[in-house]
Every structure is written in structure tokens, then in C-alpha cells.
Amino acid sequence: MSDIQPAGNTGLAAEFQAMLSNVRERDVNTMSLKLANMILRHAILLGASDIHFDPKHETTILRFRIDGLLKDQLTYPKNTLPIVAALRVAAGFPPKAAVAYTPEDGRFEFIIDGRSVQFRVSSFPSILGDKLVLRLLDLHKTAPSLGHLGFSAPQLAQINKITRQPSGLFIVSGMTGCGKSTTLNCILGELSRPELNIMTLEDPVEYVLPRVTHAQINYRAGFGFAEGLRCILRQDPNIILLGEIRDAETAETAIRAALTGHLLLSTVHAPSSVGVIHRLKCMNVEPFLLASSLLGVMSQRLVRLLCPACSEAAGPDPDFIKGLETVRDPAQSHRALSLLKQQGGNFRKAKGCPACGMTGYKGRTVVSELLPIGDTLRSVISGKETDIVELKKAAEKSGMQPLLCDALDKAAQGLTSLEEVSRVVSES
């Protein structure tokens, strides 16, 4: 099998080729299963969140998502090595002939070093064959403490103040993979006490916490967020984690739960904290109910941390500064430029070394903007015709630090690079 093509500096390709050279099995299916197990093991050890099998005409490209970015691992001949077929069997998919051009979802567990890792498998019928994506879920991993995620001391104090309220709604927003579920589970871990009944409804369940009852969404069985939340409310809960508010029915049920003595934590897909309020109002949530129930909104992203072994000192790039001057929000632009020009900044850039896989980065940290809902904002939210511009002005007056400013503060501390800030934090 000389047509295995490595990508970059990946040890997987060398081990892959070595197994093919030494394998004695003539059964191609047995060989493919062994190679599939090797791929899964490497993905776990590298800390990948997803594995992608991308079909081409004669080959399949294998990619891992590590620290939020996809990275090629190797390319192999798909017809002589049916690795995707072996994974389809593991996921419990029916024979291919019976499900041509049908997307499928399944799951299986993989044991590594005595612990079980769950893989959620999704197949998509492309014109060149199945594109397979595997999401890694280690249900035995423990949620880190909230203080280890990267929030600043003032943000931590505000989050703790908000989530210690006996009732109300706290929402975390951001794009897929930005760590919303981790943040909320960390909050639950710190709130957990014997006298509280804490229940969750998630898709998927990523952490299993002591003294917390976790439930998994199952749309095929008719168990969605709205239906599940109504069931939870009959279970005498104190605190509820609702995986996502995505429609008017779920939003209305969540808000009414928050108004009737429950602390409810949830997520909404929106680009900013103000965008969450705007989106909920677009779901036809009554403004006065939203204003009465909302305790706070936080938008977050994950930026990669510079590798401590190889990062180099580097002043702010003039082009980056020029880009900030064109930001449409003058207040945000002024605050961001002040951060860049402050004395004592420790700005650094990525280089790359064997310790970080030549990427220049290792690990990630959170950047966020937190908007506590005070009396002034409640008054603005209550207005039926409130637009997003008016909401932004009210948020600025409340002292909210924009997402960009938090990211630049971390760059000034030498934790990440301005290039990474530019990549991750878009104007919101």
C-alpha cells in the first residue's frame, strides 16, 4: 500500500503504513477494522473533537478537528481499504444497498486505556460516496471548574452573582463548538448541593455530573426540547439546564418556567449577547415576559492558546490596527484601540514546533462578553418596537465589555495572538 499519503507532521500516517506493511491478514475487512481502531485511538490521544472521512474519486481524506480547526492526517485508497464500511457496521447502520442516498445517524463506544469514549456517527450521501463524521464524547471526563475556563475575575464574579439567583433565565450564546455546554455544566457543578434537584435536557449529553439528572433528546421518539421541558417541570426541579432554545414553543415554556420559581440555564445560537435578546423577541416572546425573566446573557468564543515552547514577541500589526479603525461601532473601536496601545502589553505571535504539531498553538481558552440585565435594560427590552441598535446602546451604557475587547486583553497578556483574535472574533 505505497499510496498512503501523509499530511504534515502526523505520526498516524507512519503507524498506518507500518501496519499495512506488517499485516498478515488476507481479509481486507479485518485489516480495515484494525486501521479504524488505530484512527480512533489517535484521535482520542490528540484531543480531537471530530473525525472526518472525506470521499474523493479514488481516495478518502482523513481529517481531525483539533482546537477548533480541521487538520489533514492522511489520504488512503478508499476502494482497497473499506474503513468507512467498518465504521458503518460499528455504528449499527443497515447494509449500504438498502439505504442508498439516505443520511444516517448512529453511535458506538470505544474502550481506550480502560475508559469508554462514545462516538456519534453521521453519514452524508455525497456523489463520491459516504462522507462520515464522528463526534467524540468522553462521558467519563469531569467538567473543569469554572475558574479554569479562562474567564476574568470580574466576569467570574458576575456569573456567580447571576447564577446564585433562585429563579430566572441565564443564556449563553455562540456558534457550534464554542464551549457553551462546557460553561453551563461547570456552572451546574458549582451549584450542585444535596438540597437541590438539578435536571438537564441536552443534545448530546457531554458531561455526567454527580447529583444531576441528565436526559438526552430523542426526536425520533417525539422527545424534543419543548416536550422534555414540560416533563421536567413535573419533576419538582430547582435548576434546569436546557440544551438549546431554538423555537417559539421552547422559548415560551422556558420563560414561564423561569418566572415560576426555577433557575433555568440555556443556550441560543446568536452572534452576540444583544443578538440573543433580539432573536428571542423575533420568536414572538412577549417583551414584558422576557424582561421579567432574563437575568443575564453571555456570548463566548474559544481562541487557541499560543504554544509556550515556541511563541515569539511581536508588536501589534499596523494592518490589524487599521482594521479596528473601520469597525462600525465607534465605542467598541475606541476601547479596542486603547487596549492595543496601552503600556506593558505582551503581544506575541505563533511560530510552530514539535510540541504543538508545528501549529504554534496548544489548547484553547474562552473569550466572552457578559451582559447582566439590570433595570435600565429591562425597560428597553420591554418596549415592543425595540431594535438591535437600541439594545446595543443600552448594553454599552450598562458597562458590558465587548467580546473583541476581552479577546484583545488576552492577546495583550501573551495568551493568544492577534491573528487568532482576528480569525475567531468577528464584529457582532
C-alpha positions as CSV (number, residue, x, y, z in Angstrom):
1,M,0.0,0.0,0.0
2,S,2.5,2.6,-1.1
3,D,-0.3,5.1,-2.0
4,I,-0.8,6.2,1.6
5,Q,-0.2,9.9,1.6
6,P,0.7,11.6,4.9
7,A,-0.4,15.2,5.5
8,G,2.0,17.4,7.5
9,N,3.8,16.0,10.5
10,T,1.4,13.3,11.6
11,G,2.6,10.2,13.4
12,L,-0.7,8.5,12.4
13,A,0.4,8.2,8.8
14,A,3.7,6.4,9.7
15,E,1.9,3.9,12.0
16,F,-0.8,3.4,9.4
17,Q,1.8,2.5,6.8
18,A,3.7,0.3,9.2
19,M,0.6,-1.8,10.0
20,L,-0.2,-2.2,6.3
21,S,3.4,-3.4,5.7
22,N,3.4,-5.9,8.5
23,V,-0.2,-7.1,8.5
24,R,-0.7,-10.8,7.6
25,E,-4.4,-10.9,7.3
26,R,-5.7,-11.5,3.8
27,D,-9.2,-10.5,4.9
28,V,-9.5,-6.8,3.9
29,N,-12.4,-6.3,6.3
30,T,-10.3,-7.4,9.3
31,M,-7.5,-5.1,8.2
32,S,-9.9,-2.2,7.8
33,L,-11.3,-2.7,11.3
34,K,-7.8,-2.7,12.8
35,L,-7.0,0.6,10.9
36,A,-10.3,2.1,12.1
37,N,-9.4,1.3,15.7
38,M,-6.0,2.9,15.1
39,I,-7.6,6.1,13.8
40,L,-10.0,6.3,16.8
41,R,-7.2,5.8,19.2
42,H,-5.0,8.5,17.7
43,A,-8.0,10.9,17.6
44,I,-8.6,10.4,21.3
45,L,-4.9,10.8,22.2
46,L,-4.6,14.0,20.2
47,G,-7.7,15.5,21.8
48,A,-9.7,15.7,18.6
49,S,-13.4,16.6,18.9
50,D,-14.4,15.3,15.4
51,I,-13.1,12.9,12.8
52,H,-13.9,13.5,9.1
53,F,-13.7,10.9,6.3
54,D,-14.0,12.9,3.0
55,P,-14.5,10.8,-0.1
56,K,-12.8,11.7,-3.4
57,H,-12.8,9.8,-6.7
58,E,-10.3,7.1,-5.7
59,T,-9.2,8.1,-2.2
60,T,-10.5,9.2,1.2
61,I,-9.0,12.2,3.1
62,L,-8.9,11.7,6.8
63,R,-9.1,14.9,8.9
64,F,-9.2,15.6,12.7
65,R,-10.7,18.7,14.3
66,I,-8.2,19.8,17.0
67,D,-8.6,23.0,18.9
68,G,-11.4,24.0,16.7
69,L,-9.6,23.6,13.3
70,L,-9.7,20.7,10.9
71,K,-6.3,19.3,10.0
72,D,-5.5,16.7,7.3
73,Q,-4.0,13.5,8.7
74,L,-3.5,11.3,5.6
75,T,-5.1,10.1,2.4
76,Y,-5.7,6.5,1.6
77,P,-7.3,4.4,-1.3
78,K,-10.9,4.0,-0.4
79,N,-11.7,1.0,-2.6
80,T,-8.9,-1.3,-1.2
81,L,-9.4,-0.1,2.4
82,P,-13.1,0.0,3.3
83,I,-12.6,1.7,6.7
84,V,-15.8,3.7,6.3
85,A,-17.7,0.5,5.8
86,A,-16.2,-0.9,9.0
87,L,-17.3,2.2,10.9
88,R,-20.8,2.0,9.4
89,V,-21.1,-1.5,10.8
90,A,-19.9,-0.3,14.3
91,A,-22.5,2.4,14.2
92,G,-25.3,0.0,13.5
93,F,-26.1,1.3,10.0
94,P,-28.1,-1.1,7.8
95,P,-26.4,-2.6,4.6
96,K,-25.5,0.1,2.1
97,A,-27.6,-1.3,-0.7
98,A,-30.8,-0.8,1.4
99,V,-30.1,2.8,2.2
100,A,-28.6,4.4,-0.9
101,Y,-28.6,8.2,-0.8
102,T,-30.0,8.2,2.8
103,P,-28.3,10.2,5.6
104,E,-27.9,8.2,8.8
105,D,-27.0,8.7,12.4
106,G,-25.7,6.2,14.9
107,R,-23.3,5.7,17.7
108,F,-20.9,3.2,19.3
109,E,-18.4,3.1,22.2
110,F,-14.7,2.6,22.1
111,I,-12.5,1.5,25.0
112,I,-9.1,3.1,25.4
113,D,-6.9,2.6,28.5
114,G,-9.8,1.3,30.5
115,R,-12.2,4.2,29.8
116,S,-15.1,4.3,27.4
117,V,-15.4,7.0,24.7
118,Q,-18.7,7.4,22.8
119,F,-18.6,8.2,19.1
120,R,-21.7,9.8,17.5
121,V,-21.6,8.9,13.8
122,S,-23.2,10.9,10.9
123,S,-23.2,9.8,7.3
124,F,-24.0,12.0,4.3
125,P,-24.5,10.6,0.8
126,S,-22.2,12.7,-1.4
127,I,-21.9,12.0,-5.1
128,L,-18.5,10.3,-4.5
129,G,-19.6,8.1,-1.6
130,D,-20.4,8.5,2.1
131,K,-18.9,11.4,4.0
132,L,-18.6,10.2,7.5
133,V,-18.2,12.5,10.6
134,L,-17.6,11.1,14.1
135,R,-18.1,13.3,17.2
136,L,-16.1,12.2,20.2
137,L,-17.9,12.3,23.6
138,D,-16.0,11.1,26.7
139,L,-18.8,10.7,29.2
140,H,-16.3,9.9,32.0
141,K,-14.4,13.1,31.8
142,T,-15.1,15.6,34.6
143,A,-16.1,19.1,33.9
144,P,-13.4,21.6,34.8
145,S,-14.0,24.3,37.4
146,L,-15.5,27.5,36.0
147,G,-12.4,29.3,37.1
148,H,-10.2,27.2,34.8
149,L,-12.0,28.1,31.5
150,G,-10.4,31.5,31.1
151,F,-13.0,34.0,32.4
152,S,-11.6,37.1,34.0
153,A,-12.1,37.7,37.7
154,P,-14.8,40.4,37.2
155,Q,-16.6,38.1,34.8
156,L,-16.5,35.2,37.2
157,A,-17.9,37.4,40.0
158,Q,-20.8,38.5,37.7
159,I,-21.5,34.9,36.5
160,N,-21.6,33.7,40.1
161,K,-23.9,36.6,41.2
162,I,-26.3,35.9,38.3
163,T,-26.5,32.1,38.7
164,R,-27.0,32.2,42.5
165,Q,-30.4,33.7,42.0
166,P,-33.3,31.4,43.0
167,S,-35.1,31.8,39.7
168,G,-34.7,33.4,36.3
169,L,-33.1,32.7,32.9
170,F,-29.4,32.8,32.1
171,I,-28.4,32.3,28.5
172,V,-25.0,31.5,26.9
173,S,-24.7,32.2,23.1
174,G,-22.2,31.4,20.4
175,M,-21.5,29.3,17.4
176,T,-21.3,25.5,17.4
177,G,-18.2,24.2,19.2
178,C,-17.6,27.4,21.2
179,G,-17.8,25.7,24.6
180,K,-21.3,26.7,25.6
181,S,-22.2,23.3,27.1
182,T,-18.9,23.1,29.0
183,T,-19.5,26.5,30.6
184,L,-23.1,25.6,31.6
185,N,-22.1,22.2,33.0
186,C,-19.3,23.9,35.0
187,I,-21.9,26.3,36.5
188,L,-24.1,23.3,37.4
189,G,-21.2,21.6,39.0
190,E,-20.6,24.6,41.3
191,L,-24.3,25.0,42.1
192,S,-24.9,21.3,43.0
193,R,-26.0,20.7,46.6
194,P,-27.9,17.9,48.3
195,E,-31.0,20.1,48.8
196,L,-31.4,20.9,45.1
197,N,-33.0,18.9,42.3
198,I,-31.0,19.7,39.2
199,M,-32.1,18.3,35.8
200,T,-30.8,18.7,32.3
201,L,-32.1,18.1,28.7
202,E,-29.3,18.0,26.2
203,D,-28.3,17.0,22.7
204,P,-25.8,15.5,23.2
205,V,-25.1,14.9,26.9
206,E,-21.4,15.8,27.2
207,Y,-20.7,15.5,30.9
208,V,-22.3,13.4,33.6
209,L,-22.3,15.3,36.9
210,P,-22.9,13.9,40.4
211,R,-26.3,14.8,41.9
212,V,-27.6,15.9,38.4
213,T,-30.2,14.0,36.4
214,H,-29.2,14.2,32.7
215,A,-31.5,13.4,29.8
216,Q,-30.8,13.0,26.1
217,I,-33.1,14.5,23.3
218,N,-34.6,11.9,21.1
219,Y,-36.5,13.5,18.2
220,R,-37.5,10.1,16.6
221,A,-39.3,9.2,19.8
222,G,-41.0,12.7,19.9
223,F,-38.8,13.8,22.9
224,G,-37.7,17.3,21.9
225,F,-36.7,20.3,24.0
226,A,-40.2,21.7,24.4
227,E,-41.7,18.2,25.3
228,G,-38.9,17.3,27.5
229,L,-39.0,20.6,29.4
230,R,-42.7,20.2,30.1
231,C,-41.9,16.7,31.6
232,I,-39.1,18.1,33.7
233,L,-41.4,20.7,35.2
234,R,-43.5,17.9,36.6
235,Q,-40.3,16.5,38.4
236,D,-40.1,19.2,41.1
237,P,-36.8,20.8,39.8
238,N,-34.9,23.7,41.3
239,I,-32.4,24.2,38.5
240,I,-32.8,23.2,34.8
241,L,-30.2,23.1,32.0
242,L,-32.0,23.2,28.7
243,G,-29.6,22.4,25.9
244,E,-30.9,25.0,23.4
245,I,-33.8,27.4,22.8
246,R,-34.5,27.2,19.1
247,D,-38.2,27.8,18.6
248,A,-41.1,29.9,20.0
249,E,-42.7,26.9,21.8
250,T,-39.5,26.1,23.7
251,A,-38.8,29.8,24.4
252,E,-42.2,30.4,25.9
253,T,-42.1,27.3,28.1
254,A,-38.5,28.2,29.3
255,I,-39.5,31.8,30.2
256,R,-42.6,30.7,32.0
257,A,-40.5,28.1,34.0
258,A,-38.1,30.9,34.9
259,L,-41.0,33.1,36.1
260,T,-42.4,30.3,38.3
261,G,-39.5,29.8,40.7
262,H,-37.0,27.9,38.6
263,L,-33.4,28.8,37.7
264,L,-33.1,27.9,34.0
265,L,-29.8,27.8,32.1
266,S,-29.8,27.5,28.3
267,T,-28.2,28.4,25.0
268,V,-29.2,30.3,21.9
269,H,-27.4,30.4,18.6
270,A,-26.7,34.2,18.1
271,P,-23.6,36.2,17.3
272,S,-23.7,38.4,20.4
273,S,-25.3,38.9,23.8
274,V,-27.6,41.6,22.4
275,G,-28.3,39.3,19.4
276,V,-29.8,36.8,21.9
277,I,-32.4,39.3,23.1
278,H,-33.2,40.3,19.5
279,R,-33.6,36.7,18.5
280,L,-35.9,35.8,21.4
281,K,-38.1,38.8,20.5
282,C,-38.2,37.6,16.9
283,M,-39.6,34.3,18.3
284,N,-42.6,36.4,19.4
285,V,-41.8,36.1,23.1
286,E,-43.8,38.7,24.9
287,P,-41.3,41.6,25.7
288,F,-42.6,42.1,29.2
289,L,-42.1,38.3,30.0
290,L,-38.6,38.3,28.5
291,A,-37.7,41.4,30.5
292,S,-39.1,40.0,33.7
293,S,-37.4,36.6,33.4
294,L,-33.9,37.3,32.0
295,L,-31.1,37.5,34.5
296,G,-28.2,37.8,32.1
297,V,-26.8,36.8,28.7
298,M,-23.3,35.8,27.8
299,S,-21.7,35.4,24.3
300,Q,-18.5,33.4,24.1
301,R,-15.9,32.0,21.7
302,L,-12.8,29.8,22.1
303,V,-9.4,31.1,20.9
304,R,-6.3,29.0,20.7
305,L,-3.6,29.5,23.2
306,L,0.0,30.2,22.0
307,C,2.4,27.3,22.4
308,P,4.5,28.3,25.5
309,A,7.5,26.5,23.9
310,C,7.8,28.5,20.7
311,S,5.8,31.7,20.7
312,E,7.7,34.9,19.8
313,A,7.3,38.5,20.9
314,A,5.6,40.6,18.3
315,G,4.1,44.1,18.4
316,P,0.6,44.8,17.1
317,D,0.4,44.6,13.3
318,P,-0.4,48.0,11.7
319,D,-2.9,46.3,9.4
320,F,-4.7,44.9,12.3
321,I,-4.9,48.3,14.0
322,K,-6.2,49.8,10.7
323,G,-8.9,47.2,10.5
324,L,-10.1,48.1,14.0
325,E,-10.4,51.7,13.0
326,T,-13.1,50.6,10.4
327,V,-15.3,48.8,13.0
328,R,-18.8,50.3,12.6
329,D,-19.3,50.6,16.3
330,P,-17.2,53.7,17.4
331,A,-17.3,52.9,21.1
332,Q,-16.1,49.4,20.5
333,S,-13.4,50.6,18.2
334,H,-12.1,53.2,20.7
335,R,-12.0,50.6,23.5
336,A,-10.2,48.1,21.3
337,L,-7.6,50.6,20.1
338,S,-6.9,51.7,23.7
339,L,-6.2,48.1,24.7
340,L,-3.7,47.8,21.8
341,K,-1.9,51.0,22.6
342,Q,-1.7,50.5,26.4
343,Q,1.7,50.3,28.0
344,G,3.1,46.9,29.1
345,G,1.3,44.8,26.5
346,N,3.0,41.4,26.0
347,F,1.8,40.7,22.4
348,R,3.2,37.5,20.9
349,K,2.9,35.5,17.7
350,A,2.8,31.9,16.7
351,K,5.8,30.1,15.3
352,G,5.5,26.3,15.5
353,C,7.5,23.4,17.0
354,P,7.2,19.6,17.5
355,A,5.5,20.2,20.9
356,C,2.5,21.9,19.2
357,G,2.5,19.9,16.0
358,M,4.0,22.9,14.1
359,T,0.8,24.9,14.6
360,G,2.1,27.4,17.0
361,Y,-0.9,26.8,19.3
362,K,-1.7,24.4,22.1
363,G,-5.1,24.3,23.9
364,R,-7.9,26.9,23.9
365,T,-9.3,29.5,26.3
366,V,-12.6,31.3,26.4
367,V,-13.3,34.9,25.4
368,S,-16.6,36.4,26.3
369,E,-18.9,39.3,26.8
370,L,-21.3,39.2,29.7
371,L,-24.5,41.3,29.9
372,P,-26.2,41.3,33.2
373,I,-29.8,42.5,32.9
374,G,-30.5,45.5,35.1
375,D,-33.4,47.9,35.5
376,T,-32.4,50.1,32.5
377,L,-32.1,47.1,30.2
378,R,-35.4,45.6,31.4
379,S,-37.1,48.9,30.5
380,V,-35.6,48.8,27.0
381,I,-36.4,45.1,26.5
382,S,-40.0,45.7,27.5
383,G,-40.5,48.0,24.5
384,K,-42.4,46.2,21.7
385,E,-40.6,48.1,18.9
386,T,-37.0,47.9,20.3
387,D,-34.5,47.3,17.6
388,I,-31.0,45.8,17.9
389,V,-29.3,49.2,17.6
390,E,-31.2,50.5,20.7
391,L,-30.3,47.3,22.5
392,K,-26.6,47.8,21.8
393,K,-26.6,51.3,23.1
394,A,-28.3,50.2,26.3
395,A,-25.8,47.4,26.7
396,E,-22.9,49.8,26.3
397,K,-24.3,52.1,28.9
398,S,-24.6,49.1,31.3
399,G,-20.8,48.7,31.0
400,M,-20.7,45.5,29.1
401,Q,-17.2,44.7,27.8
402,P,-17.4,43.7,24.1
403,L,-16.2,40.2,23.0
404,L,-13.4,41.8,20.9
405,C,-12.1,43.7,23.9
406,D,-11.9,40.6,26.1
407,A,-10.0,38.8,23.3
408,L,-7.6,41.7,22.8
409,D,-7.0,41.7,26.6
410,K,-5.9,38.1,26.4
411,A,-3.7,38.9,23.4
412,A,-2.1,41.7,25.5
413,Q,-1.3,39.2,28.2
414,G,0.5,37.0,25.6
415,L,-2.0,34.2,25.9
416,T,-3.1,34.3,22.2
417,S,-2.1,36.1,19.0
418,L,-3.8,39.0,17.2
419,E,-4.1,36.7,14.2
420,E,-6.1,34.3,16.3
421,V,-8.3,37.1,17.6
422,S,-8.9,38.3,14.0
423,R,-9.8,34.7,12.9
424,V,-12.2,33.9,15.8
425,V,-13.8,37.2,16.9
426,S,-15.8,38.8,14.1
427,E,-17.7,42.0,14.5
428,S,-21.1,41.4,16.2
